[in-house]
Amino acid sequence: MAQDQNTGQNGANGAAPSGNGTGTAVTGAGSSVDQRTADGENGQTLTTRQGHPLTNNQNLRTVGSRGPATLEQYAFLEKISHFDRERVPERVVHARGAGAHGVFEAYGKVGNEPIEKYTRAKLFNTAGKETPVFVRFSTVGHGGHSPETLRDPRGFAVKFYTEDGNWDLVGNNLKVFFIRDAMKFPDLIHSQKPDPVTNRQSGERIFDFICNTPEAMHMVSFLFSPWGIPANYRQMQGSGVNTYKWVNAAGEAVLVKYHWEPLQGIKNLTASEAETIQGKNFNHATQDLFDNIKAGNFPQWELCVQIMSDGEHPELDFDPLDDTKIWPEDQFPFLPVGKMTLNKNPENYFAEVEQVAFGTGVLVDGLDFSDDKMLQGRTFSYSDTQRYRVGTNYLQLPINAPKKHVATNQRDGQMAYHVDTAPGQNNHINYEPSSLNGLKEAPRSAPDHTPEYTGRLIRQTIDRQNNFKQAGERYRLHEDWERDDLINNMVGALADADHKVSDKMVELCTNCDPDWGNRLAEGLKAARAGKTAEGGNQYNEGKAAAAVEQAEATAHNAQPY
């Protein structure tokens, strides 16, 4: 891929910038004199962050060998104080993750049509054009060291380092979401997170929210089936979930949905299968990704899009901007646009996988937002959380920095690593416009997309909600064993829930498909009468209590020492 090489910004895997590239490095004054050879020091010699060689990294400085220790020793103070601060706040969602580097190869077409008909985004426009990428897979609701076998949507976020700057395609493995309005997002996540008193997740909390949020039923039909536990990260689909736009050279736009289809096939687990794996390896998906890439078994996904004309589409029984819905493939076929290959593991998990930062608002020319209310809420939240979590200058980190020149008038803030000045720029000028050799606006090469809006500002739900049709269709599309697992998992999560919650869930499932509601009701009745096992393990209170008792009953006594 043609890229501007005049840069002091390094991409996903580069070394830290030094000296003057596009930016002026923030360094001390004076020349650098390397005395390592003369002093017996070499590139492997351990030093402090100040560059001081460490001759003793085993012992504190003490009065005698037993102590007490003195507190003036810089090497120890630097080491222990940095250790105390090694962790940044973990993500509120998507805390548990794994990642890899790779490349995206464009087909130069969308299906069999010239891609320029729909988008002027340069990364797609030439067959064989390669764009570096970094991908982070994750679970959504669980903590940073939670088992990767837990029932949860999986995050599927891709950072494209394009010639026009970064593009982040941030989505999940499932093609739909629980809610269609960002106002409800904190409540959704709170219901999925541990109880603020007991610090334990519960099926009652999750389904208490869902039974009062009928739009979530489509997601339930996937999440509580085997689709809620992918076998690993390599063999799962990805989706942008939200509706976006493509814009062509004339400023004309179409609606698009993005889908990643794994060329390794798709594999999912039942609850009992996941429970067995969890007892042996709760990092199995991270290990699977790392080991396969290390062995040269590079996973690949084909990127496909669905295209729809920009508009409300009253002929459909759902709103095309509703992220709880799937666009029917027979009406809006999947059109291939390129292939992604992951071929390099991270060199440092924290620097790359933990500090990589994605945002749904990070688009390049030729890509645009739709009016999707959920997307617009996410666009604020994602980048805002990275500024809090990683820091104001998180975009200067190598994993987040674009692989092209960066020149801004943004200055200072915590951990400013360099200044985004351009070669020859007047460093006194950090504003625009200016007549004194400051930065200039880029020339416009194509017209903006300028949709027209008329209407009242209101706060209400969309008109075509249709909360149950696609959920029922998904239930009927499941294979028999998938339906069995879905019912089993819902029974397990609801068996000990308040009847107000379980009764409403039976009602919602019946609205989706009478068989679904009937089987759930019968399963709950049997479980509460003690006539059957209580279903899936993750949110089942009976199994959780039994495990607590089992831990004490089967444990081996030990004498104090």
N, C-alpha and C positions, 0 to 999 in steps of 0.2 A: 504494500500500500504506500502511495506517495505521502510523505509526511514532512512537515517543516522541521528540520533538524536544528534550527537555531534556538536551542532551549537549554535552560538551566534546570528545568523541571524534569524529574525522572518519572518514568511510568511505574507500572505495577511491581517490577522486579529490579529496578535500577538502584544504584548506590545513591547515597545522599548527595545533593548538589554541593558544589564547592566553587568558590570564585564567582565570576560574573558570567552568567548565561543570559537568559532573559531577565533574571533577577539578580540583585546584588546580595550576595551572601552576608549574613550578619555574623561577622567574625571579629576577632580582636585585631589590634594594630600590630605592626611589626612583621619582620620576616620570619619564615619557618626554618629552623636549623635542626637537622636530623643528626643526632649524635649516637644513634642506636649502635652502629657498627663499632664505634670507638669504645663504647661502654659495655660491649658484649650483649647488647639488646638486639632483638630481631623482631620480625613481624608477628611472632607468636608470643612475645613477652606480655605478661599480664600487667595492666596499668589501671590507674584510677580514671575517672571521667575527665580529670584535668590533665591526663597524659603522664602522670607520675608512675614510674616503674614500681611494682609491688614486689618486695623481696621476701615478705612474710605474710601470706594470706591465711595462715592457720591460727594465729594467736593474737589476742588483745595485748596491749601494752599494760602491764600490771606491776604492782609493788610486790616483788617476789613472784614465784610461779603460782601461788594460791590466790593472789589478789590482795587488796582491791584493785579494780581497773581505774585507769585515768580517762578522762573524757575529752582530752584535747586532741586525740588521734584522728586526723582527718580521714584516712582511708576507711576506718571502721564507721565513722559517722556518715560518710557518703554511701557506703555499702548498705548499712542497715536502714538509713532513712529512705533510700531508693526502694529497698525491699518492702518497706511499709506502704509504699505508694505504687506497687507494681500493677495493681488492678485499676482499671477505669470502671465506672458504673456499667454493669452489663445492660444490654438492651432490655427494655421492658417487654418487648416481643421479639422473637427471633434470636433469643440469647444463645441457644445451643446450635452451633453451626460448624460446617466444614467447607473448604474451598479449594479452588485450583485455577491455574492459568491455562489459557488456550488461545484458539484462533477461530474467527468466524469467516467463512468463505462465502461470498455472494454468488448467486446464480446469474445475476444480471437481468432476471425476469421475475415476474410474479405469475406463477403458473406458466402459461405459454404467451403471455403478453409482455410488451416492453414495460419495465417497471417505471420509466419516466412518465408514463400515462397517469400514474397515481401519486408518485412522490419524487421530489428532487433531492432526497437525502443521498449524499454521495457514497455512503458505505454500501449501498445496494446496487449502484448503477452499472457496474462492470463485472462481467463473468470472471470468476477467479480472484477478484479483489479480496485481500485478506486484511482483517482488522483484529488486533489483539483484544483479548477479553479476560476478565477475571470473574469467576462465578462463585457465589456463596449459597450453599444449601443450608437449610435450618429447620428446626421445629419452631412452632409459633408461641405457644403459651407457657412452655416449661422453662426452667432455669438452665443456667449455663452448663451444669454437669448432670443433667437429667438423662435417663436412659433414652436411647434413640429408637426404642421399640414402643414408646408411648403413643396412644391414639392422639393425633393432632394433624392439622394441615402442615405441609412442608413448604417453607419458603424456597423460592427459585429466583434468585436475583443475579442479573448479568450486567457487568460494566463493560461497555464497548469503548475502547480508546480510539476514537475515530479521528480522521484528519481535520474535522471541524470541531473537535473537543469531545468531551465524554457524553455518552448516552447511557442512562441506566434504565434497563427494563426490569422492573421490580414486580414479582408476582408470586404465585403459589403453585403447588403441584395440581390442585383441583381447580377447575375452570370457573367455579362460582364462589361466592362469599356468603357469610351469615346475614349481612345487613346491606342496605342500599343507601344509607345516609350517614355521613361521618359524625353527626351529632351523637350517634349511639355507640361509637367505637369504644370509648373508655368503659362504658357499662358492659359491653360484650366481653372485653378483656378481663374486667374485674370478676365477672361471673365464671370465667375459665381459670382464674388464678386461685391460690389457696384462700380459704376462709380467713378473714383478718383476726379472728379469735383463736381458732384451732390450728391455723397454718396448714390446713389440709384441703386438697381439692375434693369436691363432692359432686356426684351426679345430680343431686337435688339442686345445687346452686346453678349448674350449667343449664339444666332443663327448666328451672324456674324462669330464667331469662328467655330461653327458646320458646316455651309454651306461651309466652306473652309477646312473641316476635314471630308471627306465622311465616314471614318471608324467609326465615332460616330453614324451613323444612327441606328445601332442595339440598342445602349443605348437609343436613342431617342424613339424608338418603345416601350420601357418599361417605361422610365422616364416620358413621357408626357401622359401616360395612367394612370389608377388608381394604377398601380404598383409603381408609383412615390410617392404615399402617403400611406404607410402602416397604418393600423388602430391603431396599437400600436407596441411595441417591442416584445411582447410575441408571436404574431401571424404573424411573418414574417420569411422568409427563411434567411439563411446566406450562404455565399460562400467565399472560399479563393480567387476567381477570377483568380489569377495567376496560372500557372502550376508549380508544385514542383516535386520532385523525392522521391521515397522510395528506400532505399538501404538495401539489405539483408546481412546475415553473410558472404557471399562470395564476397561482394563488388559489386554485380550486382544491376543494377538500373532499375526502371520503372518510367514512367511519371505518376503523379497523379493530380487529381482535388478534392478539398474538398467541401462538401456541408452539411449544417445544415438544417434538415427538421423538422419544429415545429410539435410536437404531439398535439398541441392545434388547428391545422388547420391554414389556411392563410386567412387574411382579409385585404382588401384595401378600400380606400375611393375615391370618385369622388371629383372634385374641390369644387362643391357647398356644399357637405357634410362636407368637411374639413373646409370650411369657417364658417359654422354654429357652429362647435365644437370650432373653434378658438375664437369666440366671447364669449364663456363661460369659456374656460380653455386652456391657451396656454402651460400648462405643462402636458397635459393629458396623454401622453405616459409614462413619468416619474412616475406620480401618479399611473397609471395602473400597472406598474411593481412592485412598492413598495407595494401597497395595496394588490395585489394578493399574494406576497410572505409573507407578514405579516399575511394574513388570512390562510396561509398553502396551498394555491393553487399554488404549485410550478410548474413553466413552465419547459417543457422538450423539448429537440431536439435530434434527432438521427443523428449521424455523419455518412455520407456515402462518399465513394470515387469512382471515376472513374479511371480506370487503363488503360494505353496504353504503349506499348513497347517503349523504348527510341529510338528515331530516327526522321527523317524528315517526314515520311509517305507521299510519293508522291501520293498515291492512294486517299488521301483526297483532297477536293477542297478548303481547308484552311490549314494554318499552325497551328499545335497543340499548339504552344507556343503563339499564338495570343490571347491576353486577351479580344479582342472584339468579340470573337467567343465562342459558346457553343459546347461542344463535344456531338454529337447526342446520346441520351440515348439508342436507339435501337442497336447501335454499341458498345457503352461503358456503360454498365448498372451501375446503382447506387448500390454499395455494402456496406451494413451496417457494421460498425466496433465498434460502441459503442453508449452510450446514456449519455447526459448531463442533469443534474437537477440543477436548481438554487433554493437554499433553505435558503439563509440568506441575509438580506439587509445590506448595509454598516452601520457602526456605526457613521462615519463622512464622509460627501460627499467630502469635500476638500481633506482629507488625503488619501482617497481611490479612488474615482471616478475621481477627478481632477488630482491627482498626479500619478495615474497609468500610466505606460509608456510601449508602445508596439513597437515592431520592427519586420519587416519581415525577418530579418537576425537571429533571435533568434530561433535556431533549436537545437535539441538533436540528438545524434547518431542514425542513421537509417533513418533520414530525411535529405534531401539535396535540393540544388537549381537546377532548370532547367536553360536553357540558355535564358529564357524569358527576353527580354530587359527591359520591364517595371518593372519586379520584381527586377532586379539588381539595377535599379535606386532607387526604393523604399527602398531597403535594406540600402543604405547610408542615405537617407533622414529621415526616421522615427527615428532612434536612434539619429541622429545628432540633430534633433529638440528638443528631450527630454533633451539632454545635455545643450542646450541653454535655454529651457523653465523652466525646473525644477532644473537643476544644474549638475555639473560634477559628483557628487556622488549620482545621482538619484537611482542607483541600491541598495543603502544601505537603502532606505526607506522601511518600513515593507511591503507595498503593492507590491513593485517590487522585493524584495529580495527572492531568492529561498528558499525552505524549506529543504535545505541540507547544508552541510558544504561549505564554500567559503574560498579559500586561494589564494591570488594573490600577486604580487609584485607591484600593483598599489598603489600609496601613495598620500596623501595630496589633494589639490584642495578645492574649496569652500564647506563648510559644510561637511567636512569629519567627519563622525559620529563615526566610529571605524576603526581599522586597520585590514585588512584581513589576519592576521597571523594564523598559525596552532598551535595546542598544541605541546609544546616542540621545536618549531622552534627557531632558532637563530634570535632574533629580529634585530640584526645588519645587516642581509643579506636580501636585498630587490632586488636581481637580481638572474638570473639563466642562465647558470649552476654555481654551487658552490660546493666546497668540505667541506664547513663549516656549515653543517646542515641547508641549505636553503631548499626551496621547490623543489620538484622533478617532472618531467613529469609523467603523468599517463601511466601505461603500456598499450600497444595496444592489444586489444582482438579480433579485426577483421580488415580485410584489408580495406583501403580507397577505395572509388569509384573513379576510375581514367579514366574518358572519354578522348578520343583522339581527337585532333583538328588539322585540316589543312585548310588553306585558307588565303586570303589576308585581312588585316585590312582595312575596308571600312566604309563609312557613307552613307547608303541608306536604303530604305524601304524593307520589306520582299517581296518575289516574289508573293505568293498566297494571294492577299489582299481580293478579293471577298467581297467588302464592302456592297453589297446590298442584297445578297441571304437570309441570316439568318434574316435580318431586315424585308424583305418581308414576310418570313415564319411566323415570330412573329406577323406581322400585320394580317395575315390571320388566325392565331390561336386565336387571341383575340375574345372574345364574342362581339356581336353587341354593347352592352352598353359600353364595353371597347374601341372599335373603335370610338364610338361617343364621348367619353370623350377625347380620344387622339386628334381627329380633333378639338374639341372645345378648348382644351388647347393650341394647336399650333396656331389656329386662334387668340386666345386672346393674345398670346405673340407676334405674327407677324403682327397684324393688323396695328399697328402704326410704324412698322419698315421700314427702307429704302427699296425701291422696289428691289434694287440690292440684298439685303439679302433674302427677301421673295421669289423672283423669283427663286433664287438658291435653296432654300429649297423645293419649288414645284418641281423643276427638280430632286433633290435627292430623294424625296418621290416617284416620278413617276418611277425612276429607281428601287426602292424597290418593288412597286406594283402600277400599273396604277390607280387603284381605290383610293389609298391613295393620290396620287398626284392630281387627279381630284377633290376629296372632299376638299382637302386643298385649291386648287385654287378657287373653288366655294365659300367656306366659307369666304375666304379673300375678294373676290369680293363683297359678300353680306354685310360683316361687314363694309367695306369701303364705301359702298353706304348707310349705316345706316339702312339697311333692317333687320338686325338680331342683337341680342345681341353680344357683342364682345368676347364671349368665357370666358375661365377660368380666375380667378381673379388675380393670383399671379403676373404675369408679364404684365398685361394689362394696358396700359397707360391711356386709356379712363376711366376705372373704378378707377384708382388711382387718376386722376384729379377730378373725380366726388366726391370721398371721401373727398378730400381737401375742396371742395366747401360745401359739406354736413356738415362737421364739423363746419363751421362758420354759415351756414344757420340754422341749427337745434339747435345750442348752446343757452343757456339761459343767458340773460343779468344779470350783477351784478354791484352793485355800489361800488366805491372805499371805502376803510376804512382806 
